[in-house]
């Protein structure tokens, strides 16, 4: 018999009454009732209540023990009285009458109580992450993560995908973020890079003749932290397929995500078949390429209205003449909202760096009219046209923003979310997935005025390759797509460019000559020159999937050992200084700032 335990702390039931058992775990709580001491013993599986009478010689020793001390106890299973049954735990009908115990691991004074739901600073939680992980919520989050990964891996195997591992030490590549560099001892002055993603390797796997690949891949990016992005490293479900089109990728991912989210959440799916929204449509209707489809508010462009003679809103008319756009949002049945509701939204918009949000409410007394600060600037005919464009009705309110296109997209996207939350329009018990498709291949950098890749340089452009107008690159669309859920991007993907000559042309548009491409992507270009199949893939973020399933807002709540906002591991004291001997071996020296 195992000397530490015969059962775990979630295993014993009423049928075991009278049995002699040994349990091991952490002291979660103690309650001293004078003649009787209650101890909640906790392990990975659950909690069992244990009791000891004052007459027992071990009573005083147990009474003094610090919470979170690891012990094992020997005792008999007994029934709880009817009035003490605890239906909140699965062992709530029984308790263990302690006969003797052993201390297996002592515990110092705790910097944070494990049993408490109280929130603690990030610094304390990450420094003592091993204690934080004992807390019920975060412990369950990490178990959920493990189960989700196991489920996904099993489903991918069932779908005919083969699991491979790609190198961690590789070459630097312009993936969009900063690389983590690793100096080479055997090759002085040269560096490996940790992979931002297995992008080139998974394409090489397809060129190698394998048909379907996946891995739960670690990715490393030296970038700033966000709530939905961990600095340093993250994990993604990386997959690639040969001889496929865009729709084949969608089919696999939709099937996988629907099964995963139905299995691990009680929330409803708004769509089993995910809608497809073009990039241009997403920016127009939602102001963002990460639309939250739970939000019913849509954005409309009403720029042309301000060319009418019967619209006298001169501030907007002048801005429109100088190239600005006017976008508006309709809020249904808000005419009876107090003035403060509208003024607060206008004030909020100014706090976001906008000039504010103009507004009016559509009314109908004898004829259509607009009530509000700017309502007087619109004739009834202009109002009718706005109502026709926006599908607004009497009783609805309209908020208007005017700015250059990117600025108006930004503020209307933020306003859409803000107003929906203020009006409680978002159903929090729903997952709303969608695909954002038809991304432009290139975009112009506003600061440098240079043409750059907008998404992924390895993507296949749409249309007949022989007829692509490279002189007008901003109109070239690519087979690039994002999967989005509740306004959070889970992944980007693409059908890959497998034609070397075409790759050279596309890179030349972005300012790379042939020598630069050969130097950066020599392995890829070489491989594609020896018979490459059409292929494509995607890489949904594991951390973000689990974050959504766990109903968390921060990715660190579902990550075992995350870094802080400054990319520091407070528990392991990383990054840390290294010795002079280590630097010498690597032919490196540290130059300190003066």
N, C-alpha and C positions, 0 to 999 in steps of 0.2 A: 504493500500500500504506500502511495506517495505520502511522505512525512509532513508535507506542507498543507495538503488539503485533500479531502475526499469529494468535495463538491465545490462549484463556484458560488458566488454570492447572489445569483439569480436562479438557482437550480432547485432549491428545496421547497417542497409543497406540503400540503396537509397530509398527503399519503405517507410522508416520511416521519410523522409524529412517533416518538419513541425511539428513533434511530440515534445511534452515537455517530457524530460527525466531526470532521475537522475542517475549518474554514480559514482562509488567509486573505488579507487585504489591508486597506488603509482605514484608519479610524476617521470616519467622515464627520460624525457628530457624537457628542456625549451629553447625557441628561442625568443629573444627579438628583434623585428624589429622597436623599437621606439614607434610607435603609435599602434602597434599590438603585443600581446604576444601569442605565440604558446606553448601549453603544451601537451605532449604525456602522456596520462593517461594509466597505465598498471595494469592489474590484472592477475590472473591465466590463463585466457582464451585468452588474446591478448592485443592490443593497440588501443585506439581511440584518434585521434587528437582533442584537444579543443582549442578554440581561445577566447580572450577577448580584447575588444577595450579600448584604453586609457581613453575614456570618462566614462567607467564604474568605479564606486567608489571602486570596489574591485581590480582594476588593480594594484595599488602600493603594496597592501598586497600580492597578488599572485607573483608579481615580486621579492619579498624578500624571498620567501619560499625556504627552502633547498630541493634539490633533495631527493627523497625517502620519503618525507613526505606523509602521508596517508590523502587524502582529499575526499570529495564527492562534486560534482558539480551539479547544476541545470541549465538546458539550453535547447535550441531548436536545433533540427537537421537541418542542412543546407547542400546544395550541395557544393562540392568543385568546383572551376573553373577548366576547362579542363586541363590547364597547371600545376595544383598543385595536380592532382590525383596521389595517391601512390599505385601502383600495387603490392608492396611488402607486404602490409597488407590487410586483408580481409575487413576492414572498410575504405579502402583508397579512396572511392568515396564521403565520407561525412565527416563532422566535427561538433562539438558541439559549438554553440555560448553560452559562459558562461554568466549566469545572476547573480548567486551568488554561494558561496562555503562555506564549513565548514572544519576546520582542525579536523581530527579524530585521528591522531597519529603523533606527531611531530618527527623530526629526527635531531640528532646531526650531526656534521661534519663527513663525511664518511671516514673510513680507507681505503676503496677500492671502486671505482665507479662501480655500478651495470651494467650500460649500456655499459661499455667498454669491448672490446675483449682482452685487454692487459692481459698478464699472470702475476700472482702475486705469491709470495713465498708460499710454502705449509703452513708455520707457520701462515701467515696472513689469508689465505683461510680457514684453519681449526679453527682458533680462532674465526673468524667471519663467521662461516659456514652458519648461517641464512641469511647473505648477499650474500654469494657465491651461495646459492641455488636460489636466485632471478635472477641470471644471465641466460640469455636465453638458452645457451647450456646445462648447468648442470640442469636447471629446466626441460628442455625437456627430459633429460636422466632419471630423477627420475620419470617423468610421464610415459615414456616408460617402466621403470621397473614395475610400478604398472599395466600397461596394459598387459605386458608379464605374470606376475604372475596370473592375473585374467584369462587370456586365458588358461594358463597351467592348472590351477585348474578346469576350465570348461571342458577341454579335458579329464582330468583324470577321472572326474565324468562320462563323456560320455563313457569312456572305461570300466566302471564298477568298478572303484576303490573307496574305502571308505576312507574318511579323518579322521584320528585320531591324537591326540596330545600325545606325550610321555613326561615323566618327565624331568624337567630341573635340579633338585637336585637329584643326583644319586651317585653311587660308582665309585671310581677311577678304570680305566681299561687301560691296555697297548695297546692303539690304534695307537701308532706311534709318538705322539707328547706329550708335557707336558700338564698336566691337570691344569685347574684353580680350586683351592681348596677353599671351603667355610666351615669355622669352625662351628661346631654345638654347640649352647648354651645349649640345653637340654641333650646333650651327650658329656660331657667335654673330651677333648683330641681326639675327633674323627672329621672327616671331610667328607663333601659331595664333589663331583666333578661335575663341569658343563660338560655336555656330549660333547665329541669330535665329536660324531655322534650317532644317535639313534640305533646303530648296534644291540645290544643285545635285545633291546625292540622290534624292528621290527620283529626279529626272534621269539620272544615270542608271538607276535600278530599272527603269522602264526601257532604256536603251539596251540594257543587259539581257532583255528578253523575258523578264518577269512581268506578269500581267496585272496583278493587284497587290499593292504593298501598303502596310500600315505600321506605325509604331506610336507608343505613348512617349513622345519625344521631349527631352529637356531642351529649352532654348535660352540663350543668354544675350541680354541686351543692356548696354550701359546707358540707361535712360532714366528720366525723372519718374518718381512714383506717382500713381493715381489710385483712386479707390478701386478701379477695376483692372489695375495693372501693377504687378509687383516689380520693384527694381531688382535688377540682377538676373533672376531666372524665373521661368514659368514652364508649364507643361502644355502640350497640345496633342490632339489626336491627328497625327500627320498621315495623310493617305494620298495615294496616286494610282491612276488606272490608265491602261493603254487601250487604244482603238475605241475611244469614246468621244461623245460630244457633251456639251454643257448639261443637257438634260439627264444624262446618265449619272453625273455627279450629284445632281439635285435629288434624284430618286434614292440613291444610297443614303445620303445625309438625312433626308426627310424621314425615311424609314427608321433610321437609327435614333434620331432625336425624338421622334414621336414615341417610340418604344421606351426610351430612357426616361423621358419626362412623365409619361403615364405610370411607369413603374415606381419612380422615386418621389412623386409629388401627388397630392390630392387636388391640386389646382387644375382647372380646365384648360384645354388647348382651344384657342380661338379658331385655329385652322388646322385640320389634319393635312390638308394640301396647302402648302405655303404659297401665298400670293407673290407675284413677281412685279417689282416696281423698278422702272428705269431710274438711273442716277439723276437724269434731268427732271423727271417727274417727282422724285423724292425731294430734291431741293426746292421745287416749286410748291408742292403741296404741304411739305413738312418742314422746310427750311434746313433739312439735314439729311445726310445719307445713312443715318441711324434712326429711322423713324420708330416711334412708339405707337403701334397701331391700336393700343388700348384707348388712346386719346382720340375722341371723335372730332375734335376741332381741326379743320382744314384751313390752309392758307390759299388765298387767291391773289392773282396779279390784276390790279385794276388801273395800271399806269395809263392806258389809253383814255380813261374817263377824264383825265386832267388836260386833254386836248380840246374838250368841249367848251363852247362859249358860255354855256349856262352853269359852269362850275367856276366859282370865283375864289377858290382857296389858293391865293396867289403864292404863298410860301412854297407849297407843293408844286405848283405849276412851274415856277422858276427852276426848282430843283430837277424836275422832269426834263425840262429843256436842256439842262446841263448834263444829262445822262443818268440821273437817278431813276430808280424803280419804286413803285408804290405797291405794297403788299398789304392785305388786310385779313383779319380773323373775325369770324362770326361767332358770337356766343348766343345760344338759343334761350329765348324767354327770360331775358335779363333786364327788361325795361323797368321793373319795379325794384331793382337793386339800388341801395342808397348811393348818393353821390360819392361817398368815401370809397366805395368799391372801385369805381372808375379812376378816381384821383390817385388811389394807392398804386394801381397798376401803372399809371402814367409816371408816378414818382419812382417806382421800381425800375422802369425802363431807363430813366435818366441815370439811376445808380449803376446800370449796366453799361453806361457809356453812350447810350443813344440820346437823341434830342427829345425823346418822349414818345408816347403813343397818343395820337389824336383819336377821338371817339365820338360816336353819336348813336342814338337809339331810333329805330324806325317806328313811327306811330301812324295811326290812321284815324283822323277825326272826320272831316268831310272829304279829305283827300290825303294821299301819302305825304308825309312830312318827316323831318329829322329833328330830334330833340337832343341837345347837347352842345358843347362849346363850338364845334365846327359844323353843326347841322345846317346852319343858315347859309353855308356856301354852296349847297347843292339844290338844284331845282328838282321838282317832283319827277321829271323825265330822267334826270341823271340818277336819281335814287332808284327808279324802276330798273334802269340798266344795271346798276350795282346789284340789285336784288336778283336780277336774272342771271348775272355772272356767278354770284355767290350762293344762290338758292336761299338767301335770307328772307325771312318773313316778318310781318308786323309783330312787334314785341321783342325782336332780336336786337342785339347791339353789335356794332362794328368798330373794331380797333384798327387804326391805320398807321403804317410806318413808311417813311420815305428816306431812301439812302442809296448809295451805290450798291450794286447787286449783292456782293458778298456780305456787306454790312447789313443789308435789309434781310438777307437770309438768316444771318446770325441772330438778330434781335427778334424776328418773328418766330424762329425756332424756340428760343428761350421763353418768349411770351406765351407761345402755345402750351408749353409745359407748365408755366407759372399759373396761367388762367385755369387750366384743367385741374390743377391741384387745389386752387382756391375754390373752385366750384365742385370739387369732389367728383370729378367725372371719370377717374381712372379706376377700373375694377382691378384690385390688387390680387384677386384670386384667379387670374387668367394669365396664361403665357401666349403672347402673340408673336409668332415667327413670321418673317418674310425674307425674300431674296431681294437684294438690290443689284441690278444687272446693268449692262451696257455702259460701263465706265469709259470715260475718254482715255485714250492711250497716253495723251500728253496734256500738260497744262503749262501755263506761263507763270513763272515766278514774278510776283508783283514788285519785288525789290530789285531783282537783277534783270528782269525782262527776258530771261532766258527760258527756252523751251525745256521742260523736264518731264520724265516719266511720272504719271500721276499715281500709279498704283504699283505695278510689278513689271520690271523690264523684260521678263521672260514670257510675257503673255502674247497670245496670238491675236493679231488685229482681225476685225470682222470684215466680211465681204470678200470679193474676188481679189486675190493677192495681186494679180497682174493689173488691176484697175485702181489700186490704192493711190490717192493723190498725196504724195509725200510733201508737196509744196504747200499743202493746207493741213498741217499735222494736227491742229486743234480740233478738227472735225473727224479724226480717225477714232472709231470706237473699238474697244477690245473685248474679247471674251473673258472679262473679269467680273467677279461677283462676290458679294458679301452676304453672309447669313447674319440676321439681326433678330434679337428677341427682347421685347419690352424696352427698346431704345438702346440696347447694349449690343455692340458688334461682337459676335462670337468668333468670327473668322473671315478671312479673305481667301479667295481661291481664283483659279484661272485655268483655261485651256492653254497649254504651253506652246510657245513658238519652237518648233522642232526643225526649222529650216535655217541653216547657218547664214545663207545669203540675205535672207529677210532680216535676221537678227542684226547683221552689220548695218543694213539700211536704217533700221529703227534706232539703233544706237547712234548713228551719225546725226539723226535729227536732234538727239539730245546732246550733241556736241562731243561724242566719243569717236576718235578715229579708229581705223582697223587695228593698229598696233596696241592701242589702249584696251580694246575689247579682247584681243588675243592674250594680253598680259594678265588681265583680270579673270578671264573665263577660259583659259587655255584648255582645261580638262573638259569643260562643257562643249566648247566649239569643236574640239577634236572628236568627241563622242558622237555628236550630232552629224558628223561628216561620214559616219560609218553605218548608215542605215538606222534612222531613228523613227519609231512609230508615232503617230499622233497620240498625245496623252494629255492628261489634266488631273487636277486634284484640288484639295482644300485642307485646312488644318484647324478645326474648331478648338478653341481654348478650353482645356480641362478645368482650369481654375474658375473660369467664368461660368461654365456649365454648373459646377458644384455650387458656386456662389448663388446662382439663381435658384437651384433646387433647395438650398438651405435657407433661402429667404434672407440672405445677408446682403449688406450694401458695400462691404469692404472685402476684398479678395484675401486679406490677411486672416480673416476669420475662418477660412477653409484651407489654409496652408499650414503644414506642420511646423516649419521653422522659418518664418518669413523675416526679411530684413525690415528696418525702419525706413522712414521717408528719405533718409540720407544714405541709403544702401549700406547700412551697418548692421552686423549681427551682434547685438548687445550681449547675448548669452555666451558666444564663442569668441568675442572680442575680435571680430573680423570686419574690415581688413586690419592687418597688424603690421608692424615693422618687422623686417627680417635682418639677419645678422650680416656683417661685412663679408664673412666667408661665403655666404649664399650668393651675395651680389657679385663677388669676384668670380665664382664658378660660372655665373651667367654673363660675365663681362659687362656688368652694369654698374653705374654709380648714380647716386641720388644728388640732384642739384636742388638745393633749398632756395626758396624765394627770399630775397633781401628785403 
